[in-house]
């Protein structure tokens, strides 16, 4: 997992050290703070070539463009942009947008989707990686003050715990941790279950994308 940070370059900073940024839903601010299509394609290439081999639970099709991902999987796009970004201020800015997106769509909105789960997993993998590396100063030497800052470390651990629980909740809400027929039978009365046709009422088979996301959640939460 530590190698995941190396793939993203030296730009990674303390993930708890971010400033508030506009939400993704704000079209005006979005264009100011988020990478454009050309830069987004670069980030996606970095993620595909350097990071997917280290964290193979999120796979991006080779023919998917940044613009497509931005519309189809906006939260995953945000997190890929953050971990692949080589500019520290921009990376912190996108991290702030990620947190606001989580607050609005997951905490307040109660949404659940593969996009949200995948984005959380990318964020967690990056977070876990950088939390295990020593922090360096501008000269490249280990910064003893930052590495012994218990307050910041406590904040980082608290945020990590929150994101882990959110990822688990996404898995549960989508029923990825249950057999196919269970989710559709839970809302039926017990008397009805006597005549319930499990074969006819099975949920659709899990997609490869869903299976990878489920395994990815198991991987990061077991660490």
C-alpha positions as a printed NumPy array, in Angstrom:
array([[  0.   ,   0.   ,   0.   ],
       [  2.899,   2.353,   0.71 ],
       [  3.852,   2.028,  -2.939],
       [  0.563,   3.68 ,  -3.85 ],
       [  1.903,   6.978,  -2.562],
       [  5.088,   6.646,  -4.561],
       [  2.991,   6.308,  -7.678],
       [  1.255,   9.602,  -6.987],
       [  4.502,  11.524,  -6.67 ],
       [  5.771,  13.871,  -3.937],
       [  2.665,  16.04 ,  -3.859],
       [  0.787,  14.086,  -1.19 ],
       [  0.354,  16.005,   2.068],
       [ -1.471,  15.505,   5.341],
       [ -5.028,  14.691,   4.227],
       [ -6.474,  16.477,   7.263],
       [ -4.805,  19.749,   6.258],
       [ -7.29 ,  21.024,   3.724],
       [ -9.312,  24.174,   3.233],
       [-13.026,  24.285,   2.342],
       [-13.742,  24.316,  -1.358],
       [-16.901,  24.675,  -3.457],
       [-19.053,  21.602,  -3.961],
       [-18.984,  19.624,  -7.185],
       [-22.621,  20.53 ,  -7.789],
       [-21.718,  24.201,  -8.166],
       [-21.131,  24.507, -11.892],
       [-19.436,  27.936, -11.691],
       [-16.947,  26.993,  -8.99 ],
       [-16.448,  23.518, -10.426],
       [-14.773,  24.869, -13.532],
       [-12.423,  26.975, -11.395],
       [-11.22 ,  24.279,  -9.011],
       [-11.437,  20.956, -10.843],
       [ -9.064,  19.826, -13.583],
       [-10.251,  20.215, -17.135],
       [-10.603,  17.369, -19.586],
       [ -6.978,  17.417, -20.752],
       [ -5.568,  17.431, -17.233],
       [ -8.183,  14.908, -16.132],
       [ -7.085,  12.511, -18.868],
       [ -3.519,  12.807, -17.581],
       [ -4.676,  11.987, -14.057],
       [ -6.62 ,   8.995, -15.318],
       [ -3.589,   7.718, -17.227],
       [ -1.482,   8.039, -14.074],
       [ -4.104,   6.139, -12.115],
       [ -4.373,   3.387, -14.738],
       [ -0.661,   2.835, -15.236],
       [  0.789,   3.466, -11.77 ],
       [ -1.952,   2.911,  -9.236],
       [ -4.284,   0.216, -10.558],
       [ -1.473,  -2.411, -10.458],
       [ -1.049,  -1.558,  -6.752],
       [ -4.764,  -1.398,  -5.967],
       [ -6.543,  -3.549,  -8.589],
       [-10.017,  -3.165,  -7.081],
       [-10.852,  -0.079,  -9.15 ],
       [-10.294,  -0.539, -12.878],
       [-10.926,   2.236, -15.399],
       [-11.663,   1.207, -19.019],
       [ -8.956,   2.337, -21.422],
       [-11.502,   4.003, -23.682],
       [-13.159,   6.061, -20.935],
       [-12.307,   9.765, -21.101],
       [-12.123,  12.21 , -18.225],
       [-15.284,  13.924, -19.45 ],
       [-17.184,  10.627, -19.455],
       [-16.044,   9.753, -15.963],
       [-16.838,  13.215, -14.701],
       [-20.475,  12.717, -15.701],
       [-20.885,   8.985, -15.037],
       [-18.782,   8.667, -11.865],
       [-18.257,  12.173, -10.458],
       [-17.094,  11.075,  -7.009],
       [-14.606,   8.531,  -8.313],
       [-13.34 ,  11.18 , -10.739],
       [-12.766,  13.579,  -7.833],
       [-10.753,  11.044,  -5.864],
       [ -8.685,   9.906,  -8.834],
       [ -7.886,  13.551,  -9.572],
       [ -6.84 ,  14.066,  -5.96 ],
       [ -4.511,  11.079,  -5.613],
       [ -2.934,  11.536,  -9.056],
       [ -2.476,  15.306,  -8.769],
       [  1.166,  16.419,  -8.668],
       [  0.441,  19.913,  -7.299],
       [  0.14 ,  20.129,  -3.502],
       [ -2.195,  23.163,  -3.236],
       [ -4.489,  21.724,  -5.912],
       [ -4.442,  18.341,  -4.229],
       [ -5.514,  19.857,  -0.915],
       [ -8.201,  21.831,  -2.71 ],
       [ -9.667,  18.735,  -4.356],
       [ -9.483,  16.924,  -1.017],
       [-11.684,  19.653,   0.43 ],
       [-14.206,  19.177,  -2.38 ],
       [-14.215,  15.434,  -1.695],
       [-15.121,  16.018,   1.943],
       [-17.922,  18.407,   1.024],
       [-19.253,  15.906,  -1.51 ],
       [-19.242,  13.198,   1.162],
       [-21.103,  15.447,   3.598],
       [-23.784,  16.424,   1.085],
       [-24.373,  13.185,  -0.794],
       [-23.582,  10.441,   1.741],
       [-24.029,  11.896,   5.229],
       [-26.932,  14.262,   4.519],
       [-28.361,  12.744,   1.343],
       [-28.083,   9.101,   2.353],
       [-27.068,   8.131,  -1.185],
       [-25.413,   4.83 ,  -2.036],
       [-23.877,   3.729,  -5.324],
       [-20.885,   1.966,  -6.812],
       [-19.459,   5.386,  -7.693],
       [-19.5  ,   6.479,  -4.05 ],
       [-17.999,   3.198,  -2.843],
       [-15.23 ,   3.29 ,  -5.447],
       [-14.384,   6.894,  -4.61 ],
       [-14.179,   6.098,  -0.907],
       [-11.887,   3.142,  -1.609],
       [ -9.49 ,   5.217,  -3.713],
       [ -9.418,   7.849,  -0.976],
       [ -8.832,   5.252,   1.737],
       [ -6.026,   3.509,  -0.141],
       [ -4.267,   6.847,  -0.64 ],
       [ -4.917,   7.935,   2.958],
       [ -3.566,   4.705,   4.433],
       [ -0.472,   4.927,   2.23 ],
       [  0.527,   8.474,   3.157],
       [ -0.23 ,   7.959,   6.843],
       [  2.514,   5.332,   6.997],
       [  5.213,   7.456,   5.415],
       [  7.413,   9.949,   7.308],
       [  6.704,  13.596,   6.536],
       [  9.538,  15.537,   4.902],
       [ 10.485,  19.2  ,   5.058],
       [ 11.389,  21.39 ,   2.071],
       [ 14.948,  20.031,   2.048],
       [ 13.775,  16.443,   1.812],
       [ 14.709,  15.633,   5.409],
       [ 12.323,  13.99 ,   7.872],
       [ 10.322,  16.646,   9.707],
       [ 10.45 ,  15.508,  13.325],
       [  7.886,  18.081,  14.477],
       [  5.239,  16.972,  12.004],
       [  5.945,  13.301,  12.596],
       [  5.424,  13.706,  16.362],
       [  2.353,  15.956,  16.079],
       [ -0.126,  13.804,  17.996],
       [ -3.019,  16.216,  17.438],
       [ -2.805,  16.013,  13.646],
       [ -2.295,  12.257,  13.81 ],
       [ -5.414,  11.901,  15.937],
       [ -7.409,  13.942,  13.425],
       [ -6.086,  11.778,  10.606],
       [ -7.034,   8.558,  12.384],
       [-10.505,   9.933,  13.129],
       [-11.062,  10.809,   9.472],
       [ -9.796,   7.395,   8.41 ],
       [-12.263,   5.705,  10.757],
       [-15.148,   7.768,   9.361],
       [-14.312,   6.91 ,   5.756],
       [-13.933,   3.215,   6.622],
       [-17.381,   3.163,   8.222],
       [-18.879,   5.027,   5.256],
       [-17.406,   2.461,   2.86 ],
       [-18.826,  -0.403,   4.925],
       [-22.214,   1.313,   4.98 ],
       [-22.159,   1.623,   1.192],
       [-21.514,  -2.116,   0.866],
       [-24.366,  -2.927,   3.245],
       [-26.812,  -0.48 ,   1.646],
       [-26.236,  -2.   ,  -1.786],
       [-26.392,  -5.537,  -0.398],
       [-22.986,  -6.453,  -1.803],
       [-22.279,  -8.491,   1.327],
       [-25.389, -10.665,   0.962],
       [-26.597, -13.424,  -1.307],
       [-28.539, -12.387,  -4.379],
       [-32.045, -13.341,  -3.236],
       [-31.848, -11.969,   0.303],
       [-32.203,  -8.254,  -0.422],
       [-35.45 ,  -8.682,  -2.349],
       [-36.973, -11.034,   0.216],
       [-36.384,  -8.954,   3.335],
       [-39.45 ,  -6.792,   2.718],
       [-41.823,  -9.787,   2.44 ],
       [-43.962, -11.016,   5.381],
       [-43.071, -14.421,   6.805],
       [-46.374, -15.97 ,   5.666],
       [-45.633, -14.902,   2.104],
       [-42.229, -16.567,   2.227],
       [-43.891, -20.011,   2.172],
       [-44.864, -19.413,  -1.449],
       [-41.886, -17.25 ,  -2.35 ],
       [-40.031, -18.275,  -5.484],
       [-36.384, -17.578,  -4.758],
       [-35.257, -18.346,  -8.283],
       [-37.785, -16.005,  -9.894],
       [-37.053, -13.186,  -7.461],
       [-33.289, -13.19 ,  -7.405],
       [-31.558,  -9.866,  -7.754],
       [-29.341,  -9.474, -10.843],
       [-25.946, -11.141, -10.696],
       [-23.182,  -8.97 ,  -9.289],
       [-21.162,  -7.185, -11.907],
       [-17.388,  -7.51 , -11.999],
       [-17.183,  -3.867, -10.948],
       [-19.332,  -4.534,  -7.869],
       [-17.331,  -7.625,  -6.941],
       [-14.055,  -5.753,  -7.186],
       [-15.438,  -2.92 ,  -5.059],
       [-16.628,  -5.379,  -2.415],
       [-13.225,  -7.076,  -2.285],
       [-11.552,  -3.666,  -2.155],
       [-13.648,  -2.71 ,   0.855],
       [-12.742,  -5.959,   2.58 ],
       [ -9.07 ,  -5.31 ,   1.829],
       [ -8.855,  -1.754,   3.193],
       [-11.   ,  -2.448,   6.256],
       [ -8.97 ,  -5.527,   7.17 ],
       [ -5.688,  -3.625,   7.23 ]])
